[in-house]
Amino acid sequence: MEHSPAFLKVVAEAKARVREISVDQTRAWLAQNPKIVLVDVREDSEWNIGHAAEAVHIGKGVLERDIENMIPDPNTEIVMYCGGGYRSILTCDIAQKMGYRSVHSLIGGYKAMKQAGWPMKTEL
């Protein structure tokens, strides 16, 4: 997908404030601490087609509204992913502004997870 220059500019600005984590680092981190919450921030239709088996879903469009109910403790360690790693940068930035202290964006998102053989499931 080709992204617009304005979108890429917003992502680049947010990226300066967000910690990123690779698929391998995420896998190791989750093995070490199963309390980490893996959050899929893609659209409902994307989630339904396939998502990481252990992920919870909070779409980017409702993140600000729903995150406190789904993850009430701002000290919870969170890894967010989207399709390719752009939207998760934006949602991590928002979560941090809302007081979440340990939020990471998964580099390459769902595409990178699939390529790495991450266990997936569907909602169809």
N, C-alpha and C positions, 0 to 999 in steps of 0.2 A: 504494500500500500504506500502510495506517495502522500506525504503529509504536507500541509500548507506551511509556508514560511512563518506565519504568525503563531501557529500551533507549536512549531519547533522552537520558536523563541521563548514562548511561555514555559515549555518543558525544560529548556536549557537554564532558564532562570531558577526554576524550582530544583533542578538537579544539583545546583550548587549547595542546596540546603538538605539534601536527602542522601542517606547512606544506601549504597547498592550492594547486592550480594549475589554471587554466582549460584548456578544450579547445584554444583558440587558442594559449595559452602552451605547452602540451604539444607541439602540432604544430610550433611554431617551435623549441622546444628540441630535439626529435628531429631536425629538419632540420639544426640546427647541430651536434649531437653524436649520431651514430648508435649510439654505445656505450651510451647510456641504455637501461635495461631497463624495458619496459612490462610490468607484471604484472597479470594478471586474477585477482582473488581470489574470484571467484564459485564457486558449486557446479559440479561436473562437468556436470550436465545443462544449466545455463545456458551454460557454455563451449561445449558441443557444438552448441547451437542457433545460436550466433553470437558472434564475438569479434573484437577488433581484429586485423587481418592480421599485424602484427608482434609481437603480445603472446606472452608465455609464461604458462603457467597454474600457479599455486600456490594452491589453494583455501584459504580462510580456516581451515578445519578442520585443515589439515595444514601451515600456514605455519611454525609454530615448529619442526616436525620437519624440513621440507624446504628451507627457504630457504638454509641454509648450504651444502648440497650443490649447489643450482642457481645460487646467486649467492655464491660463497665470499669475494669481496673486499668488506669492509664499507664501502669507499670508493666502491663503484659507485653511480652516480646512478640512482635508481629512481623510477618513477611507478606507483602502484598505482591500480586502479579496480575498482569493483564495479558493481552495478546502478544505484544512484542516488547514491552518494557517502557512505554511512554506514559500511558494513563496511570500506571502504578506510581510513577514519579509524582504525578500531580496529586494522587490520593494520599501518598505518604506525606507530602508537604502539608496537606490539609489536616491530616491526623495529628501531625506534630503541632500545628497551630492550635489544635483543640486540646493539647496537653499530653498526648501520647509520647512517651519518652524513648521507646525502643522500637522504632519502625524502620523496616528495610524494604527496598524495592528489588524484586528479582530481575536480574539482568536477562533480557531476551524473552521474558514472560513465558506464556503457555507454549509458544513455538519451541523455545529452548528446552523446556521440560519434556515435551514430546520427543524431541530429537535425542534427549538423554535417556529415554526409556522410562520416564517417571510413571508410576502406576496411575491410570486414569479410570474414570467411570462416567456414565452418562445418566441423564435424568429422563430420557425418552422412553 
